[in-house]
Amino acid sequence: MRAGCVVGLCSAFLSVLCVVWGEKSDASGQGSCEGGGARCEDVDLEQDRYTTARAMRAVVVREFGGPEVLKVEEVAVPQAEGKQVLIKVSAVGVNPVETYIRSGTHNIKPPLPWTPGCDVAGVVEEVGKEATKFQKGDRVFTRGSVTGAYAEFTVAEEDTTFRLADRLSFQQGAAIGVPYMTAYRALFHRTHGKPGETVLIHGASGGVGLAAVQLAKAHGMVVMGTAGSSEGMELVKKNGAAHVFNHREEGYMDKIMAATAGVGVDLIIEMLANVNLEKDLELLARHGRVGVVGSRGRIEIDPRLFMTKECWVIGVGRDTEKELGETVSALYAGFTQGTLTPVVGREYSLEQAPEAHKDIIETKAMGKVVLTI
């Protein structure tokens, strides 16, 4: 008897070089963001990683387009191989880059069908024959997925799977991968933030922004943040920013300069470079640095701003293996000690994935957008 699944796998990387958020990372990335998809076809079970013994619900993209192409289907549950783990998913983080890939406008176009997502939190269901770090029942989160995260089960590599601190919920676990790993890399590996320096988180009310606020404060930096609403400003202040500004208000840059006594800020973490990068250069102190985390287009900049400030604009890419070890150790300490706490914003069901994709782009950021399974 012949049955099984043909697998469409992809890797979506959340790295940035200056103005585009995308490369194998992750972001973010920025972290790492990988997705996959499965559909039933006439192939040998022995030659396929999927089994028809169990079925699950998953979001499957069969054509690039708007949020409406995100459709829930019943597909086969994947199996963990080698040094992989099968995770029963409780929550999934939704990242902006997944909307770009879904639309077909990203420079990476995964083979279809494709299941989006990389930030999963859940419980280990089974492990591959060569996996040694986890066992069934362990609470974990990921920064990548082999088979896609918008699903009831996902397969992840053992090396991109990490233990979830007991004090955190699964929804909070789904808000760790891209946001915190991106923020840590941006602040410390790329722009080399130091205690006592002034940092501006330009767009601080979203998942990465709030993670950066918490990390910078814990590191002894003077934290400034911006948001686009009074609610967002209150959230940023609550998470540790000493000064908060509304970036939709005319004259907010003057207020930032006044808060620094006209000197400017040492470091900026930028979430929307195509809109703000020239503003960032004007806000920097001499020899300041900008870490570019996100962008949705191009921007034209006067090079004289670089000359007068002798500043740096630095793209935020993917951790090396050594850097990843440092990042995970630092984050786990913060999560267990209580200095870091992921902020979950709007929650959606798997069937509401199209709405989540629409809202993450069109509405003001307020914590991490999460799908609950």
Secondary structure, 3 states (H helix, E strand, C coil): CCCEEEEEEEEEEECECCCEECECCCCCCCCEEEEEEEEEECCCHHHCCEEEEEEEEEEEECCCCCHHHCEEEEEEEECCCCCEEEEEEEEEECCHHHHHHHHCCCCCCCCCCEECCCEEEEEEEEECCCCCCCCCCCEEEECCCCCCCCECEEEEEHHHEEECCCCCCHHHHCCCHHHHHHHHHHHHHHCCCCCCCEEEEECCCEHHHHHHHHHHHHCCCEEEEEECCHHHHHHHHHCCCCEEEECCCCCHHHHHHHHCCCCCEEEEEECCHHHHHHHHHHHEEEEEEEEECCCECCCCCCCHHHHHHCCEEEECCCCCHHHHHHHHHHHHHHHHHCCCCCCEEEEEEHHHHHHHHHHHHHCCCCEEEEEEC
